[in-house]
């Protein structure tokens, strides 16, 4: 993987995960109130960054390589966030996170 493409993939993973977490946090507030609006704005901004970095990553790598890596990375980050905030985290979810990490390794080496 080249560094520019790798950077785009990593930023895309982080920004997509951030966008989804911000949406989750926005859901804790009443619609159209300031805190809701701020979380929603953060989510929209993060999704825009994610879209642009995904586009740039596709210029460097095959979609069959980039998409699975990004999705597995996003699943891992969001699952770990859920665990950190007290959401249910059983053996099956832990197994899924471990398999996601293994899949990122295997796909990146192909």
Secondary structure, DSSP 8 states (H G I E B T S, - for coil): --HHHHHHHHHHHHHHHHHHHHHHHHTTS-TTSHHHHHHHHHHHHHHHHHHHHHHHHHHHS-HHHHHHHHHHHHHHHHHHHHHHTT----HHHHHHHHHHHHHHHHHHH-
